[in-house]
Amino acid sequence: MKLPERTVERISEYRRTLLNCLADGKTYIYSHELAQLHHNTAVQVRRDIMFIGYSSMQRKGYDVGELIDVIGNILDSEEGLNVGVFGMGNLGRAITAYFMGKRSKLNIVAAFDIDPNKVDRVISGVKCYSINQLEEVINEKNISIGIITVPADQAKVLAENLYRGGVRGLLNFTTVPLNVSPEVYIDEYDMITSLEKVAYFVKMHKESDKSNES
């Protein structure tokens, strides 16, 4: 079963919250509680959870551990997937340090950069290789997902090289939209766009407050 993109995003977010709940000793959760934590509706939460084939909601709510396992069976590759970070500037280092150890089935196994001062060093817990070793290391470490944090003018050529090397999933943190091949799933994350979206709603809220005052 292939899930819609937004459903995949939501159940990933649910799992993150459920893992935090379990760590805090909470073993059951109601749909309305999960909805409040995600600024969602209980109806949407129940629809998502039923869509992934889990409907064992008891009087005390969903079993947190069971639901984590169900989501894991859907999102995670059984053998796990290896990830490479391409560009170890401030953003690349921060992403690597943040993500390391967060998911057992997604492993950052290599980093890449053009700076000779970074090559052959362990940065944020991962060995950094020269970008010239790209295909060799991708094959050796079976990397199938790339996180792109290089300067914008290098992103398109890099994406094409990653595709030729066998990478089939890209998370693009640059400001340049990528278009490689239909075989590659690309998710674009532009922090400027996200910040502008937040700023827009803050502006609308302030304008509404001024209108109410007058």
C-alpha positions in Angstrom: 0.0 0.0 0.0 1.4 3.4 -1.0 0.4 6.1 1.3 -0.1 9.8 0.4 2.9 12.1 1.2 1.0 14.1 3.8 -0.1 10.9 5.5 3.5 9.7 5.7 4.5 13.0 7.2 1.8 12.8 9.8 2.4 9.2 11.0 6.1 10.0 11.2 5.2 13.0 13.5 2.9 10.7 15.5 5.7 8.2 16.0 8.1 11.0 17.3 5.4 12.0 19.8 4.6 8.4 20.8 8.3 7.7 21.4 8.5 10.7 23.7 5.3 9.6 25.5 6.8 6.1 26.0 10.0 7.6 27.4 7.9 9.6 29.9 6.1 6.4 31.0 2.8 7.0 29.2 1.6 3.7 27.7 -1.8 4.8 26.4 -3.0 7.8 24.5 -6.4 9.0 23.2 -6.8 10.3 19.6 -7.8 13.8 20.9 -4.5 14.0 23.0 -2.4 13.1 20.0 -4.4 15.6 17.9 -3.8 18.4 20.3 -0.1 17.8 20.3 0.0 18.1 16.5 -2.5 20.9 16.1 -4.7 18.4 14.3 -8.2 17.0 14.8 -9.1 13.7 16.5 -11.0 12.7 13.4 -7.9 13.2 11.3 -5.8 11.2 13.8 -8.3 8.3 13.8 -8.5 8.3 10.0 -4.7 8.2 9.6 -4.3 5.4 12.2 -7.2 3.3 10.7 -5.6 3.9 7.2 -2.4 2.2 8.3 -4.4 -0.8 9.6 -4.4 -0.2 13.3 -7.8 0.1 15.0 -7.2 -1.3 18.5 -8.3 1.7 20.4 -9.5 0.7 23.9 -11.3 2.7 26.5 -8.0 4.0 27.8 -6.8 5.0 24.3 -4.3 3.6 21.8 -1.5 1.3 23.1 1.5 3.5 22.6 4.0 0.7 22.1 1.8 -1.2 19.7 1.2 1.9 17.6 4.9 2.7 17.5 5.5 -0.9 16.1 2.7 -0.6 13.5 4.1 2.8 12.2 7.6 1.3 12.2 6.5 -1.6 10.1 5.1 0.8 7.5 7.8 3.5 7.5 11.0 1.5 8.1 12.9 -0.6 5.6 13.4 -4.1 7.2 17.2 -4.1 6.5 17.6 -0.3 7.1 18.7 2.4 4.7 22.1 4.2 4.7 22.3 8.0 4.3 25.1 10.3 3.1 25.4 14.0 4.0 26.8 16.1 1.1 28.3 19.3 2.3 29.7 19.6 5.8 29.4 23.3 6.5 27.5 24.6 9.5 24.1 23.2 8.3 25.5 19.8 7.3 27.2 19.4 10.6 24.1 20.4 12.6 21.9 18.0 10.7 24.3 15.2 11.1 24.7 15.8 14.9 21.0 16.1 15.4 20.0 13.0 13.5 22.7 10.6 14.7 21.0 7.7 16.6 17.5 9.1 16.2 16.3 6.1 14.1 17.7 2.6 14.1 16.7 2.0 10.5 18.2 5.2 9.0 21.9 5.4 9.4 24.1 8.3 8.4 27.2 6.4 7.3 29.3 9.0 5.5 29.7 12.7 4.9 31.3 14.5 1.9 32.9 17.8 1.3 35.4 19.6 -1.1 37.4 21.2 1.7 40.7 19.2 2.2 40.8 20.2 5.8 37.6 18.2 6.4 38.4 15.2 4.4 39.4 12.1 6.4 38.2 13.6 9.6 35.4 12.4 11.8 32.9 15.3 11.9 29.7 15.1 14.1 30.4 11.4 14.5 30.7 10.6 10.8 33.8 10.2 8.6 34.1 12.9 6.0 35.2 11.9 2.5 36.2 13.9 -0.5 33.4 14.6 -3.0 35.7 13.0 -5.6 35.2 9.7 -3.8 31.4 10.0 -4.2 30.6 6.9 -6.4 33.2 4.7 -4.7 31.9 5.4 -1.1 28.2 5.2 -2.2 28.8 1.7 -3.6 31.0 0.6 -0.7 28.5 1.8 2.0 25.3 1.1 0.1 24.1 4.7 0.4 20.6 5.1 -1.0 19.6 8.5 0.5 21.4 11.8 0.2 21.0 15.0 2.3 22.2 17.9 0.2 23.5 21.0 2.1 26.1 22.2 -0.5 26.1 25.8 -1.9 23.1 26.3 -4.3 25.3 26.6 -7.4 26.6 23.1 -6.8 23.3 21.3 -6.1 22.1 20.4 -9.6 25.4 18.8 -10.7 25.7 17.0 -7.3 22.1 15.6 -7.6 22.8 14.2 -11.1 26.0 12.6 -9.8 24.1 11.1 -6.9 21.5 9.6 -9.3 24.2 8.1 -11.5 25.8 6.7 -8.3 22.6 4.9 -7.4 21.0 7.2 -4.8 17.2 7.2 -5.1 16.1 9.6 -2.4 17.2 13.2 -1.8 16.5 15.7 0.9 17.4 19.0 -0.5 18.2 21.9 1.9 19.4 24.3 -0.8 17.4 27.1 -2.4 17.6 25.5 -5.9 14.7 23.2 -6.9 16.1 19.8 -8.2 14.8 17.8 -11.1 16.8 14.7 -11.8 14.8 11.6 -12.7 11.3 10.2 -11.9 13.2 7.3 -10.2 14.5 9.7 -7.5 12.1 10.9 -4.7 13.1 14.5 -3.8 11.9 16.4 -0.8 12.7 20.1 -0.9 13.2 22.0 2.4 13.6 25.7 2.2 14.0 27.3 5.6 13.4 30.8 4.1 10.0 29.7 2.8 9.1 28.2 6.1 10.2 31.3 8.0 8.3 33.5 5.6 5.2 31.4 6.1 5.4 31.9 9.8 6.1 35.6 9.4 3.0 35.9 7.2 0.7 34.5 9.8 2.3 36.6 12.6 1.7 39.7 10.4 -2.0 38.6 9.8 -2.4 38.1 13.6 -1.0 41.6 14.3 -3.2 43.2 11.7 -6.2 41.5 13.2 -5.3 42.8 16.6 -5.0 46.3 15.3 -8.4 46.0 13.5 -10.1 44.8 16.7 -8.6 47.7 18.7 -10.0 50.2 16.4 
